[in-house]
């Protein structure tokens, strides 16, 4: 299993199936001294507070390239991730209304589901690595038409998560935020090139900013 090498002598917890969601800043002009990463972390923290999401619902794990959220077993996953994305969508829209396009705040959220283990106080496992790699990947087939516009918030889901989450009513109701609902048709198939060279199938949902004419 990816990410489990070198664990000899460490206390390893049981392997439990979890939904892992990675969040990071992406795109736009580079900000000074990691400002984009810091802003992304601040937005995640604000989203968790606004959604009243605590350690009862998820575990937040800060990585060098962003944040990984591991949802607790038995929670309303479609509703909670929809609430998170809905807040990020509203927050980035408000921030970007006051910023030039090349300094826009852009957030990517990526989700996968699989077995994770608690090792030395941190969750490890293929599900954590897949969520991180997907979140940091690049689209191998760039979007065309309306979907070519740079999104304020983009959600990338592995096919197995898309099957469960994307069609769920609570995702559709929550993720639309204050600007309406997004349903099944808002997801489109994409291929993502990962940092390790692999190209994987995923599903993309994008919240694109519209500027007044």
N, C-alpha and C positions, 0 to 999 in steps of 0.2 A: 504494500500500500504506500502510495506517495507520501513523503514527508515523515516517515516513521523510522528512518535510519538513525543509528547512533543513540538508541534509547536504552541500551544495556545499563543496568544499575539504577535506572530512574523508576519512580513509582508511577505505574500506568493504570489509569482508571478503566472501567468497562467501556466497550465500544457501543455507542448509542446513536441511532439514526437521528440526524438533525438537519434542519434547513439552515444553510449558511448564506449570508448576504454580505457581499463586500461593497464598500462605498469609497469612492475616491474622486478627486477633482481631475478633470481632463480637458484637453483642447485649449484654445485661446492663446494669447500671448503669455509667455512665462512671467510669473509674478516674482518679485524680489524675495530672496531668503525664505523660500518655502511658504509664501503667503497663501497660495492656492490650497496646499495641504492643510494648513492651519484653519483656513476658512471652511474647508469641507468638514473637518472635525467639529468645528463650532456649529455648523449647520446640523450635523448628525446629533450632537448633544441637544440642540434646541428642539429638534424633531422628537427626540425621545421624551424630553420634558413635556412638550406640547401634547404628545400622545399618551402621556402618563404611563410610559413603558419603563418598567423597572427590572431589577434582577429576577423578579418572578416570571417575567416574560422572555427575557433574553440575556445573553452574556455579550458584553462589548469587549472586543479584543483589538487593541491598536497595533497595526503593523507598520513597517517602514514605508509602505506605499499606500496607506489608507487605513480603513477600519473594517473589521469583519464582525458581523453580528451573528451569533448563533442562537436561534430561537429555542426556547424550552419545549420539552415534549408536552403535547396536549393543549397547546395554545391555538388560537384562531389565526393560523398563518396567513391566509388570504386577507383577512381584515387588518392584521397588524402591519404586514408589508405594504398593503395598500394605503394605510394611514401614514406610514413613513414616506412613501413616494409622493403622496398628496401634499404633505407639508413641504417637502423639498421642492416640489413643483411650484407651489405658491411663493415660497421664500426666494427661489432663484429668479422668478419672474419679477418680483418687487425689487430685488437687488439690481438686476440687469436693466431695469427701466431707467436707472440713473448712471449706467455705465456705457461707454462706447462698445461697439460690437467686438473689437479685438481684445477687450478686457472683461468680456462677459464671464460670469461664473457658470461653469458647466460641470455637472455632476453625473457620474455613471454609477449605477447600481447593478450588481450581478449576483445571481442566485443559483445555487445547486443544492442537492439533497443527497446525503449519504452518511456513512458511519464516521463519527468523530470520537476521539479519546482525549481525556484530560491527562496531560503529562507535565509534571512540574509546574502546575498552575496555569498551563496554556492548552487550548484545544488544538490538536493536530489531526491530520488525516487527509485523504484525497479530496474530501468535500471542501475543506478549507483551502487547499491549494488550487482546486479548480475554480472556486469563486474568485480568488485573488487573480489568477491568470486570466480568467475571462474578463474581469473588470479592467485589467491593464492591457488587454489585447487590442488589435486593430481590425476593422472590418475588411475582409478579403475581397468582398464585392461591395463597393461603395453604393450607398442608396442613390436612387434617381428620383427626379421630379420633386415633389414636395418634401419627400423624406431625405433629400440631399442637404437641406438646410441644417446647420449645426444645432443640435437640441440643447435646451437648458438642462433637461434631465433625460437620460437614456437608461432604460432597464434592459439588461440582457439576461435571459433565462435559458438554462439547459433544457432540451426537449422534455425530459421527465418532469421538471418543475413546471414548465409551460402547460403540460397536459393537466396538471392538478390545479395550478394557480390561475392561469390565464382565463379560464372559462367561468371562474367562480363569481357569483353575484357580489360577494363582499369585496373582492378585488375591484370589480368594475365600479362599485359605488364609492369606494374610498379613494382610489388613485386619481379620479378625476378632479379632486380638490374643489375649489370654489368656482371653477370654470367649466363644469359639466362632467359627464361621465364618459369613460373610455371603455369600450367593450372588446370583444374578441377580435374584431376587424382591425383594431389598432396594433396588433402584433403582426410582424412580418418576419419570414425566415431570412437569416443571414448566415454567413460563414465568417468565423473570427480566427485570425492568425494569432497564436499565443507566443509568448516570449521564448518558449522552448522549441519553437518551429512547427508545432502541430497546427493543423487547421481543423476546427471543430464546428459543428452545426449548432446554432443557437436561434433564439427568437428575440426580436428587438421591438421595444415599445419606446416611442420618442415623444417628448413634450417640447415642441418647437415654439420659440418666441416669435410673435408677429409684431412688427413695428407699424405705427400709424403711417398711412400714406400721406 
